[in-house]
Amino acid sequence: MLNIYICDDVNEELHNIEQLISNLTLLKGWDIEIAGVFSSPVQLLNALTPEKIPGLYLLDIELHAELDGLQLAAKIREKDPSGFIVFITSHEECIGETFKYQLETLDFITKSPCVSLKESLSAVLNTAYTRYRTKTLHNPHTITFKSGQYLRFFHSQDIVYIESLARTHQTRLHTCTGQFTGYEPMKELAKRLDHSFVFCHRSYIVNIRHIVSIDTAHRTLLLDTGAVLPISLRKLSPLLKCLETGTKDLQR
């Protein structure tokens, strides 16, 4: 998922951009989420976490705050070297200043009655999302999963466990940031997982990176999210062996 961060010190502009992006995302079916809208640069920086990057940052240059848009972009670049930065400004004369900061800016959008903000945002989002998808698909640790109308991308370490829902014949991914449900069979999904994933039960695949402890007497395992999963009798021994050796055993 590509997360979007918007920062503008004019609330009307802030919410107008947010609404346009929400409408475009729904229309295009992009796996994009607005991670936050901010009038304060410091609040945006505090909201950045490793699981929420790379991101797309839409920044006003002329922020009347602790940092201006250029200074904010420089701070963002320290935290998110591969993120996409776009400046939205009514001061075209400030655009030249961005090159002094070596920010590798994706684009500039001018606030002007002569420029359609919707069309400009659509072009920027399409470019950023296309590059994000290309980069993500070439990452060997990326897992793709179709949930609803969206093809979602997950880093393998962010998937905590996968659950088979027998009643609805669906598969549910439990990740560090939420739950996502689709119809890809568990067996097919298992073929694309790395050595950190094992079946602990016919209905569960667990990421051993997230296992905190195993109760062999009650055949359950505790995850770092607080979730408790069952372990089938015939999977207990292979699971323990997998934890000891780091090898993969995904056979049913």
ROVO-811534 format. One record per residue: residue in one letter; x, y, z of N, C-alpha, C, O in turn. Coordinates in steps of 0.05 Angstrom, whole numbers, plus 5000, padded with zeros to 4 digits. Layout:
BEGIN
AXYZXYZXYZXYZ
...
//
This chain:
BEGIN
M501749765000500050005000501750255000503750275015
L501150444983502550694982501050895000498750954995
N502450995020501251185039501751475030503951545022
I499751635033499951915025499852095049498152065067
Y501652295050501752495071501352765058502652835039
I499552925070499053195059499653405080498753365103
C501053615073501653825092501154095079502454165060
D499354245091498654515081497654675105496154565121
D498354925108497555075131494855215127493855365144
V493655175103490955275098488955045099489054875081
N487255045119485454815122483654755098483254525091
E482754965085481054935062482454785040481454605027
E485054865035486654735015487154445023487054265006
L487754405048488454135059486153935054486653715044
H483754015060481553835058480553805029479453605022
N481054015013480353994984482153784971481253614955
I484753784977486653594966485953314976485953124960
E485353295002484553035013482152914999482152674993
Q480153074994477652974981478152894952477152694943
L479753054938480352984910481852714908481352554891
I483752674927485352424927483552194933483751984921
S481852224953479952004961478251924937477851684932
N477152124922475452064899477051924877476051744865
L479452024872481151904851481951614857481851444840
T482651564883483351304891481051104888481450874879
L478651194895476351024893475750964863474950744856
L476051174847475451144818477350964804476650794787
K479950994811482050844797482550564809483750394795
G481650514834482150264846485050224855485949994857
W486450444860489250424869489450334898487650394914
D491550184904492050104932493550334946495950314952
I492050544951493050794962491450874987488950844987
E492750965007491351055031492451325040494851365040
I490651505049491551755060492351695089490651655106
A494951705095495951645122495451875141495451835165
G495152115130494652345148494752615133496052645113
V493252805144493253075134494153255157493253225179
F496053435151497253585173497553875165498153945142
S497154045185497754335182500454395195501654605191
S501454205210504054235224506154045213505653795212
P508354135204510553965194511553765215512153535209
V511653855240512653685261510753445266511653225271
Q508153495264506153275267506553075245506352835250
L507053165221507552975199509952805204509952555201
L512152935212514652785218514252575240515352355239
N512752655260512152475282510452235274510552025287
A508952265252507152055243508551845226507451635221
L510951915217512451725199513551495215515051535234
T512751255207513851005220514850825198513950845175
P516650645204517950465183515850315167516350275143
E513650225179511750065164509950235145508450135129
K510250505148508550685131510150815109509250995096
I512550715104514150825082514850595063514950365071
P515450655037515550925025512851055023510750925021
G512851325023510351475021510451674998512551714986
L508151784993507852014974507152254991505252255006
Y508752464988508452705005507652944988509153024970
L505353054994504353294980504753524999503253555019
L506653704993507453915011507154194999507854244977
D505954375016505954655008508754765015509854705036
I509954924997512555035003512455245024514155255042
E510555425022510355655040508655575065506355655067
L509855435083508555355108509355565129511755605134
H507355685142507955875163508055725189506155735206
A510255575193510455395216513355365224515055525216
E513855165241516555125251518555075228520955155229
L517654945207519254885183517654965159515254955158
D519155055138517755105113517654845097518754635106
G516354845074516054595059518654475050518854225049
L520654635044523254535035524754405058525954185055
Q524654525081525954415105524554155114525853965122
L521954155112520353915118521153685099521453455108
A521353745073522053545054524853425059525253185056
A526653595068529353495074529253305098530753105098
K527653365118527253185141525952925133526652715143
I523952945115522652705105524552525091524552285094
R526352645074528252495058530152335076531052125069
E530752445100532452295119531052045129532351835133
K528452055132526951825142525951645120525651405125
D525451755097524351595075525851655049524951815032
P528251535045529951605022528651534995529351664975
S526851344995525651264969522751374965521351294947
G521951554983519251664981518951854957520951934945
F516451924951515852104929514952374940513052394956
I516352584933515752854943514653024921515853054900
V512353154927511053334908510453594922509353594944
F511253814910510654074922508254194908507954194884
I506454304925504154444915504354734925504454784949
T504554924906505155194914503955404895503455344871
S503455634906502555864889504856044883504456254870
H507155974893509556144889511555994871513355854880
E511256034845512955894826515855974829517655824821
E516356214839519156304842520656134863523156144863
C519155994880520455824900521455554889522955414902
I520455484866521055214855524055174851525154964857
G525455384843528355364839529855304864532055184863
E528755384887530055334913530255034919532054954934
T528454884908528354594915530854454906531654254919
F532154544885534554404875536954434894538754274893
K536854644910539054694929539154474950541154414962
Y536754364956536454154977536953874966537053684982
Q537153844940537653574928535553374938536253164949
L533053444934530853284945529753074926528052904934
E530653064901529552874881526552884880525152684884
T525553124875522653174875521353044851522453044829
L519052924856517552784835516252984816516352954792
D515053194828513553384811512953634827513253654851
F511953844812510954084824508154134814507554104790
I506354214832503654284824503254584831503554654854
T502454744812502055024817499155084824497254994810
K498755234846496055314853495355554836496355774840
S493655504816492955714798490255664786489555424781
P488555864781485955824768486255704740484355584730
C488655734728489055624701489855334701489955204680
V490355224725491254944727489154784742488354854764
S488354564730486454384743487854214764489554044758
L487254264789488454114811487853824809489553654815
K485353754802484553474799486253334779487153114784
E486653454755488153324734491053304742492353094736
S492153504755494953494764495353284785497353134783
L493553254804493753054824493452774812494852584820
S491652744793491252484780493852394766494552164767
A495152584752497652514738499852434757501352244753
V500052594779502152534799501652264813503552114817
L499152214821498551964834499051724816500151524825
N498351754791498751534772501751484768502551244768
T503351684766506251654763507451524788509051324786
A506751634812507851524837507051234841508651074849
Y504451174836503450904841504750704822505350484829
T505050784797506350614777509150544785510050314783
R510650744793513450704802513550534827515250354831
Y511650584845511550424870510950134864512249954876
R509050084847508449804839510749664826511349434833
T512149804808514349684794516649614813517749394812
K517249804831519349754851518549534870520249364877
T516049524878515149324897515049044885515948854898
L514149024861513948764847516648634843516848394841
H518748804841521448694837522848634863525148544863
N521548684885522648624911522048334918519648254919
P524048164922523547874927521947824953520847604957
H521848024971520447984996517548094995516148095015
T516748174971513948274968511948054963512447874946
I509748064977507547874973505148024962504348224974
T504147944939501748074928499247914937499347664939
F497148054941494647924951492248094941492148334947
K490347964927488048114918485848114939484847904947
S485248354948483148384969481048574958481648814954
G478648474952476648644940477548724912478348554896
Q477248984906478049074880481049154878482049224857
Y482449134901485249214902487148984901486748774914
L489349014886491648834888493548974907494749174901
R493848844930495448974952498248844953498648624945
F500149004963502948924965503748934994503349135008
F505048715003505948695031508748605032509548425017
H510348725050513048615055512548365072510948375091
S514048155067513447905081513647935111512147795126
Q515548105121515848125150513448255163513048235188
D511748395148509448535159506948355161505048435173
I507048115149504847925151505347765177507347625179
V503447775195503647635221502747345218504247165225
Y500347305208499347035202497147045181496047265176
I496546815170494546795149492546585158493246375169
E490046645154487846485165485946395142485246555125
S485146145142483146045124480446055137480045945158
L478546195124475846215134474046015121473146055098
A473545795134472145565122469245635114468345545093
R467845795130465045845124464746005098462745965083
T466546195093466246365069468146295047468146415026
H469946085052471946005032473746235025474546255002
Q474446395044476246625040478846585055479046405073
T480746745049483346745062483747025074483247225060
R484647045099485047305111487947345120489047175134
L489147565111491847635120491647815144490248025143
H493047745165493247905189496048035188498047895190
T496148295185498648435182499148625206497448655223
C501348755205502048945227500249195226499949335246
T498949245203497349485201494349425197492749615197
G493549175195490649115192490148845180491948685177
Q487648785174486748525163485748565135484348765129
F486348375117485548395090484548115080485847915084
T482148115068480847865061480647835031479948025017
G481147595021480847534993480147244988479547105007
Y480247164963479346894956481646714946481046494936
E484146804948486346624939486646394958486846434982
P486646144948486845914965489445914981491546014972
M489245815006491545815024493945665011496245755014
K493445444998495645284987497045434965499545424963
E495645594949496845744928498545974939500746034930
L497446104960498846324973501446224986503446354986
A501245984998503545865012505945824993508245845002
K505445774967507645734948509345984944511645964935
R508146214950509546464945510846584970511946804970
L510646444992511646545017514546455022515346245011
D516046605037518846525042519046335065517046245076
H521546275073522046065093521146135121521145955138
S520246385125519346465152516446385158515546425180
F515046275138512246205142511945905143513045755127
V510345815163509845525166506945485173505645655185
F505945255165503245175174503445085203505044905210
C501945205221501845105248499244945253498844815273
H497444965233494844835234493744845205494645005189
R491944675199490844665171489644935163489444995140
S488745095183487445345177489145595182488245815179
Y491745545190493445775196496245735186497445525188
I497245955173500145975167501146205184500046415185
V503346155198504446355217507246445207508746285197
N507746695212510446805206512046765232511446895252
I514146595231515646535255517046775267517946775290
R517346985251518647235261516947355284517947495301
H514347295284512547425303511747235326510147315343
I512946995327512246815349513846905374516246935374
V512346935396513547005422514146755439516346725450
S512146575440512546325455510646115445508746165431
I511345865453509645635446509045475471510745405487
D506445415475505545255497505144975486503044915474
T507044805491506944535480504844365493503744185481
A504144425518502144265533499344315521497844125518
H498744565515496144635504496144665474494044725462
R498544625462498844655433497744915423495944925406
T498845135433498145405423500745565421502745505433
L500645775405502845955403501946245407499746315399
L503646405419503046685424504646855405507046815402
L503347055393504647235374505147505387503947575407
D506847665375507547925387505248125385505448335397
T503148055370500748225369498848155391496848295395
G499347945406497547855427495747625418494247515434
A495647565392493947355382495047085390497447045393
V493246895395493946625403492746435381490446445375
L494446265370493646085349493945795358495745735373
P492145625348492445335354494645205338495345295316
I495744985349497644825335496544545333495944425354
S496344435310495344155308497543965317499844035318
L496643725326498443535337500743465318503043455326
R500143415293502143335274503943565264505943525251
K503143815271504744045263506544145285508344305280
L506144045309507744145332510744085328512344265331
S511443835322514243765319515543905296517744015300
P514343915272515544065250515844365256517844485247
L513944475271514044765278516444815296517945005292
L516744645316519044675335521744645320523644795325
K521744455302524244415286524844655268527144735265
C522644765257522945005240524045245256525845385246
L523145275280524045495297527045455304528545655307
E527845205307530645155314532545185290534745285294
T531645105267533445105244532945335224534645395207
G530545455225529845665206529045565179528945715160
T528545305176527845185151524845205147523345255166
K523945145123521145175116519744905113520844725100
D517444875125515844635122512944705119511544755138
L512144735094509344825089507544595079505444645068
Q508344345084506744125075504444075094504744095119
R502144005083499843955100499943675111498143585125
//
